[in-house]
Amino acid sequence: MRRHLLAATALTLVPALAGASEITFAPVPFARTDAEKRAVTASASAEIDGKKVDLGYHILARSGDKLGDHVFGALVDRQGKVVKSDDGADQISVDADFTSLLRVDGKLYSVTHFESRPGAMYLTQVEQAGDGTLKAVSTRPIDFSGLGGLWVPCAGSVTPWETHLGSEEYPADARAIEAATALDQIDDYIKPMVRYEGLNPRTMTLAEFKQAYRPYRFGYPVEVTVTGAGEATPAKHYSMGRVAVELANVMPDRKTVYISDDGTNVGLFMYKADVAGDLSAGTLYAAKWTQTSAEGAGAADISWVDLGHADDASVRKAIEGGATFSDLFDTAKIGEDGSCPEGFKGSNAEGAAECLKVRPGMEMAASRLETRRYASMMGATTEFRKMEGSTLNPATHTLYLSMSAIEKGMEKDAKKGKYELGGRNDIQLTANKCGAVYALTLDAEFRATKMEGLVAGKPAKYAANSEFAGNTCDVDGIANPDNITYMPGYDTLVIGEDTGSGHQNDAVWAYNLNAKSLTRILSTPYGSETTSVYWYPNLNGHGYLMGVVQHPYGESDEDKLTEAGQARAYVGYVGPFPAMDAKTN
């Protein structure tokens, strides 16, 4: 089921780094008319090493499509039954996110995240035509019953050994859940998850909720291994720590993994697996930012705080044994100046100023079940804001990392130091709500040593009578960068947006690292988020730039929706490209 949508036509040439291959995309104009603001519009073509290649946006599937025996995006419970929405209808998620392409035993499969509660991943078999176009043949939900369900899967990556590496974002505050004495003290964001265990969120009791929902089961990288027979086996890597996992990104050594953490007052984490290609045991580290410049998006030296060693089996044993926050920590009241009583350490993780003390023998469990809190206590920096995707430039050993906004904990004296209380006020930058992408310098062992701003959005004010009125970030630049991917050998970083007021219509950009120039290559409908930008340079002789359009009309401009079908997510790709493996000199 291939659908080909609108494509732009003009061509802008952008120079490439000397000695590298060249790619220039036909630019997509900023959406001005109502029709343009409702469309998915991709570059019509690209010039690759002097040769024009026709492109466009191709849809693999939309949420709600029937593919074989299953409905793509239907959320299911432990028994495999579709859960119900508040109106009693089957719940079909419009929150499609990361979508991988996997070659397995001569076949092509795709795994798609649905960023919901309960979450879902769908395994889809894909056929590839001779001209490179892809067609979804059949789909089915992956069974997570052996892991207690799946929670809010967001971005992801493909490992060097070609498995799908997913995520679980925004885990609940276990301290607040343990302390709750009434159901109205439970965050409404969490409650839909109990449908996985057969409960009705509108009629359940607090005791039923606490029995059904164990917060420490969620918040980990999730690896899915697919066989040629179409069997998908998921594993949660508890030893990699529990945070709001945006994505886990494995480096070429097959041991080092960078884990980005989304939210307010979050950390950057690095995992070193014991064995290459096996993420079930290893040592976890948290970054410390030592600022060297406050100019623009800032710069810093990066060092790493050792959070200790763990393995998946031991952490899971603690979870299923019923570990609670109070099993891990003693607590004390924090002083107005951020001080803690003797024997306690401060934490400012997630914007909550706390004094904590790890209970005897609980260090390993605390480091993996309360990873942010533990990292903050140990001296790591937990002041980052809305940390999103990452991607590697293997030629220069540079990791690119997007920060959707520079504010709150990253901002100097935000709210008179509210976000620094309990921490060390490591990051002191000028606020930029349009966000930035950073470049991290990696050493020979893939350990980041420096971090500095690479490209940032620019706040803007447009007159009420301007065609750009309402956009709060420069329409010719990025706004709230989210998922990113790098095209090796072509000096091009692809940047997707997740923005509300920054740009009315979220876009995907090609950033030429040599020319430092941006070209818009995809524009999405009202209220969408661009997700899953991911570059596949050569799948059986063709290249693909994945691009998912999440929740059209759902983040803003709900009033523009004229019929329900417009709100269905798009899962697709820009392409097909010719094979574009990086050339070696």
N, C-alpha and C positions, 0 to 999 in steps of 0.2 A: 504494500500500500504506500506508494511514493507520491507525494504531492509537492509541487514546485511552486514557490511563492514569488512575490514581487522582487525584482532585482534592480539595483541602481545602474546607471549607464556611463557616467563620466569617469575619466581616468586621471589620477594624480600620481606622478612619478616621485619616488622617494629614494635618494641614493643609499646604497648599502656600504658596509665596511669593506675596505680594500681587501681583496683576496677571498671574500665570502661570496656565496651565491646571492642573488637579488630577487626580492619579491616586492611588488607594489600592487596595492588593491585599488579597485574602483571605489571611490568614496561614496558613502550613503549620506544624503543630506539630512540635516536635522528636521525631524517631523514637524511640519507647520500646519497642514490642513487636517481636518477631522479624519479624512480617509487615510492619510499617511499615519496618523496617530493610532489607527486601529490595525495597521498592517504589520506583518513580520517582513522586513525588507533587508536583504543581504546584498553584498557586493555582487554585481553582475559578472565581474571578471577580475582576473589578476594577471599581471605580467611577471612571468617567472623566467629569469635569465634571458630576457628579451623576447619571450614567446607568450602570446596572449592565450589564456586558458579561461573558458567560460565557467562561471560558477553560479550559485544560487542557493537558496535555503530549501532543503528537502526534509520532509516530515517522515519520520519512521512510524510514529504513532502519536495519538492524542489521548489524554486520560479519558476513560469511558469507552474507548474502542474495544470491540469484541475481536480478539485474536485467538483463533482456535477455540478452546473450551473456556477461556477466562476473559474477564473484563479488566483491561489494563488500568491499574490504579485503584481497584477496589480494595478497601482495607479489611483485613480478616482477623478473627480472634484465634485463640489457642486451638480451636477445633477446625479451623479453616473456613468458618462461616463468615459471611460478610457482615460487618458491624453496621449499626444503624445511626443515621443522623438524628438530630433532635426531632425532625418532622416524621421520623419513622421510615424514611427512604434509605436504600442502600448507600453507604458512605463511599463515594468515589473521590479520591483525593485529586485536587488540582495543583498540588505542591510537588510536582516532579522536580527532581534535582539531579545530582550527578548520574551520568549514564556512561558506562564503560563499553568498549568493544574488545572482545577477547577471542583470540584464535585458539581453538582447542581441537586437536586431532583432525585437522583439515576442515573443521566447521567454524562458523562465526556466531558468537553469542553476545548478548548485551545484558548488562544488569543495570536497572534503573532504580534510584531511590525515590521514595515518596515521603516528604518531610512532614510527617503527620504524627498523631498520637491516637492509636498505636501507629507506629511507622510501618513501612512496607518496602521490600525490594522485590522487583519482578525480574525474572529470567526470561529473556526473549530470544528465540532463534531467529537469525538474520540470514537472508540470502543476498549474495553479491553478484550483480550482473556483470557482463563483460566490460561494459563502459564504466564500471565502478559504482553505479547507483545501488543503494541498499534497500531491501524490503523486509519488513517484519512479518514473520510467518506465523508464529504462535508464541504465547506467553503464559506464565503461571507465577503465582506468588511463591517466594522462597519461605520455607518453614523455619520459624524461629522459636518453636515451642520448647525445644530443648535448652534454650537460653533465656527463657522468661519473657520472650517478646523482643521487639525492636523499638527503639525510642528515637524519634526525630532525626533520621539519617539525612545529613546535609551534603557536603562536598565529598570528594574521594579521589582516588588515583588508581593506576594499574601498577602492580609491582613488577620488578625486573623478571620475575618468574611467571608473569602473566596470570596473576590472580587479581580479583577485584578487592580493593582496600577501601572500605567505607567508613562511616562515622556515626556518632550519636551526639547531638548537640544539645546545649542548655539543660544539663542534668539538674534535678531539683535539689534544693537545700535540705539535706538530711537532718540538720539540726532543727530547722523550723518544723519539719514533719514530725519528728520525735516529740517536740514540745507541744504540738497542737492538742487542744482539749475539746475542740469543736470543729465540725466540718467546714464552717465558714472561715476558719483560719488556714485552710489549705488553698494554695494558689489555684485559681480556676484553670490556668494553663495545663496543670497536671491531670486534672480529673478525667478528661476523655480517655486517658490511657487505660483505665480500669475496664473499659469495654473489652480489652484483650482477654481478660479473665472472666468475662460473662456478666459483669456488673453493669447496672444502669447508673450513670453518674448523678441522675436526678433523684433517685430513690435510695441510694446506698447510705449506710451509716458510717460514722467515723471508724468504728472497729472493722467493718468490712473493707473500707478503703485501705487501712493500714495492713490488713492481712493480704490484700491483693497487690498492693504497690510497695515494692521494696526499692527505695531510691538508689541503693548501691549496685543494683543490677544494670544501671544505665549510665552511659557517658564514656564509652570506650571506642577505639578503632575496631572495626569489624571486617574481617577478611572472609571472602567468599571464594571457594575453590569450585570450579566447574569442570565436569568431565565431558568427554566426547559424546556420551550417552545422554547428556542434558541433565545430569544430576548436579545440584548445587548444595554445597555443605558450608554453612557459616560458622565462624569462630570469633568470639570476642576476646581481644587481647587485653585482659585485665592488667597484665604486668606493665602495660604502656601508660597506665594512669587514667584517672577519671577527671575529665575536664569537659568543656563545651567543644568537643572535637569538631573543628571545621573540616580539616583533612589531615591524614597522615601520609607523608611523602617519603618513600624509600630512596636512598641515594644509590649510586652505581656500585658501591661496595657491598650492597645487599644486607648490610648490618645497621647502618646509621639511618634513623628515621626522624624527620622533623614533624612535630605535631603542633598545629596552630590552634589557638584557643579563642573562641568568639565570646564577646560580652564586655562587661565593664570591670576594670581592675583584674585583668587576666594575665597569664604568663605565656612564654614561649618555651617549648619543651623539646628535648632531644633524647632519643632512645638509642642505645647501643645493644643490639641483639648479641647473645652469646655465640650463636651460630649463624653464618650467612644463610639467608633464605628461610629462616625460622624465627618468627616473631613471638614465640611463646615464652621466652625468658630473656631477661637482659637488665641493664642498668639504666635508670632514668635520670636525666639532668634537667635543670631549669635555668634559664638565662638570667644573667644580671647585666643590666644596662648601666655603663659608666659614661655619662654624657661628655662628649668632646666638643659639641657645637649645638647651639640653639637656633641656628639659621635655618629657615624653611622648615622642612620636616624633621630636621635634627640629624645628629650623628652621634655614634657612641662606640666605645670598645665593648666587646661582649666577652664575658667569662661565664663559666658554668658551675652551678651548685649541684653537687652529687646528692641525689635523693635515694640512693641505695638500689640494691638488686632485688628482683622478685621474679616469680614465674606465675603463669596463668593459673595453674592448678591450685597453688597456695592461696592466691587472692580470691579465687572463686569459692574455695572452702570457707573463707572468712565471711563472704557475702551470704552464702547459703546457710551458714551457721547462725545467721541472724544478727550480724554485727550492726551496732547502732553508733551514732555520733558519740554518745556518752560512754560507750565502750572504748572509744579511741582517745578521747580528750577529757581532761579536767578543764574547767573554765573559771575565769575571774573577771571582774569588772575592769574595764580599761579606764585610765585616768583621762582627764580633760586634755592633758598634754600628750596623750598617746602612750603613757608609761604603763607598765605592767608590774604586778607584785613579783617578789623574788621567786624564781623558779618557773615563771611563765614567760612566754614570748609573744610579741605582737604579730598580728596578721591584718593586712588590709585587703585581702583577696575578696573579689566580688563586691567591693565597696563597703564591706562590713568590718568595722574596727573591732577587733576581738583580742583578748588575752587567752592564750591556750597553752596547755601542757600535755604532751603525749603521755598516756598512761604506760606504766612499765610493760615492756614486751610487745607494744603495739606499733612500733616504728614502721615496720614493713606495711602493715595494713593501713596505717594513717597516710603513708606516702602514696598509696595507690587508690584508696577510697576517698580521701580528701586531699587530692594532689595539689590544688591551688593553695589551700590553707597551709599545708605542710611546707610547700615551697616558700611561701611568704615568711613563715616562721624561721626557715633555714637561711634567709637572707637574699633570696632571689627577688627579681623585680616582678611585682604583680600590679602593674599600673597601666598596661597596654589597654587599648580600647578598640573593640570590634576588629580583632585580628582575623583575617580571612584566608585566602588561598596562598599557595606557594608553588614555585616551579623552578627548575634548575637549568642554568646555562652550563653545560658540562665542559665546554671549551675553556671557560674562564674561571671555573669553580665558584660561580656566583649563584646564590639562592635569592630569588626575588620573592618578596612577601608583601601582601597588600594589607593595609590598615584602613578600614572603611571610613574612619573618622579620627581626627586628632583632637581629643577633648577629654574632659573629666580627669581621670588619673594621669593622662599624658600631658595635661595642660598645667601650666605653672599656676599654683595657688587657686585652682578651680574651687569655687564655693568656699573660699577662705581655708583651703587645705582639707576639705571634707574627705577627699579620696586618698589623701596621704596619711591620715590618722591611722596609726598601727603599723605603718610601713616606713620607708626610708626616703620618700620623695626623690626617687632616682631620675625620673623623667620630668623635665621642666621646659615645655615647649609652648609656643603660641598656638592657640586653638585654630583648627581648620576643619570645619564640619564637612568639607568636600573630600577629605582623606588624601592618602598618598600610597605609593608603592615604594618599598625599600629594597635596597640591594645589600645582601649579606656576603661578606668575603669568607670563603671556606678555605681551610688549610688542606694539606695533603690527606688528612684523615677525615675530611668532610666536617670538621668542627668549625662553626662560625666564630670569627674573631673580631669582626667589625660590622657595623650596620649604619647605613646612611640613606637619606631620602633620595629617590631616583626621579620620580615624576609625581606631581601633586595636582589635585584639583584647585580651582581658583574660585573663591566666593565671589558672587556677582549680584548686582541689583539692577533689574530691568524695569523700565517705566511701565506704568499700568497699560499704556496704549501700545506697547511693543509686542511684536509677534512672539517674543520670548518671555513675556510677562509670566511671573510665577516660578520661573526657574531660578534657583538660588545659587547655582554653580555655573560658571562660564560654559556656554553651550558648545564651545569649540575645544573643551577639555574634559577630563574625566570627572565623574561625580561618584563618590563612595565606591571605590574599587572593591571587587569581591573576588570571584574566581579568576585566575590568571593561568596562562600557559605559554611556554616558550617554543619557538620554532628553531631548533638547532641548525646552524649553518646559514641562517637567513637573517640573523641579528634582529629578530622581530619578537617582541613581547606582546601577547594578546591579553587584553584587559577587559573583563566583564564588569558591569555595574549592578549594584543593588542600592538604588536610591529612591527616595520619596520625592521631596520637594527639590532636590538638587537638579534633576532633570525629570520633566514630566514623563518622557519616554526613555526607558533605560536602553543603553547602547553597549555594544562591544567595539573595542578599539584595537587597531594594530599600531604599536609604538615602535618606531624604528630607532634602535639604540644608538646608531651612529649619527643619524641626522637629528635625533631628539625631537621627532615629529610624530603627530598622532593622525591617524586616518580612521574615521568611523566606518565600520564594516558590517554592522548589524544594528537594526533599530527594531524595538519590540512594542507591542500594543500598550495602551493605557494600563497603569497599575501593575505591570509585569516586573519581574526580576529576571535578569539574565543569569543562568546558572550553567554549570558543567562545561564551561569552555575548556577543551582538552584537545591537544594536537596529536594525531596519529600520522606520522610521516610516511609510513608504508605498511598498509595492510593488503597483502596479496597484489601489490603493484599499483595501489592507489592511496592517496592521502585524504584525511578527513579532519575537519575542525568541528568537533561536537559543539552544539549550542542548544540549550533547553530554555524554553520560555515558561517561567513558573507563574502561577496564579494570575493570568490576565484579568484586569479590572479588580484585582483583589487587594492591592496595597494602597491604592488611591483611585479616584475617578470611578467609584462604584456606580455613580449615577449615569455613567456613559454606557453601561451594559444594557443592551436592547433585547437580547435573548440569551437564555442560560448557556447554550452551546458555546458562546463566545468566551466563556470563562475557563474552558478546558485547557490544560497545559499542552504545550507542544514539545515533543522530543524529536530532535532532528540534528542536521549537520549542514555546515557550509561546505560545498564541494560539488562533486569529487575533484580532487587535485590529482596530478600525476604523482608517482612515487617521488618523495622529496627527502631521502636520507641525507644527512649532513655529509658534505664532501670533506675529505681529508687532504691536506696539502702535502 
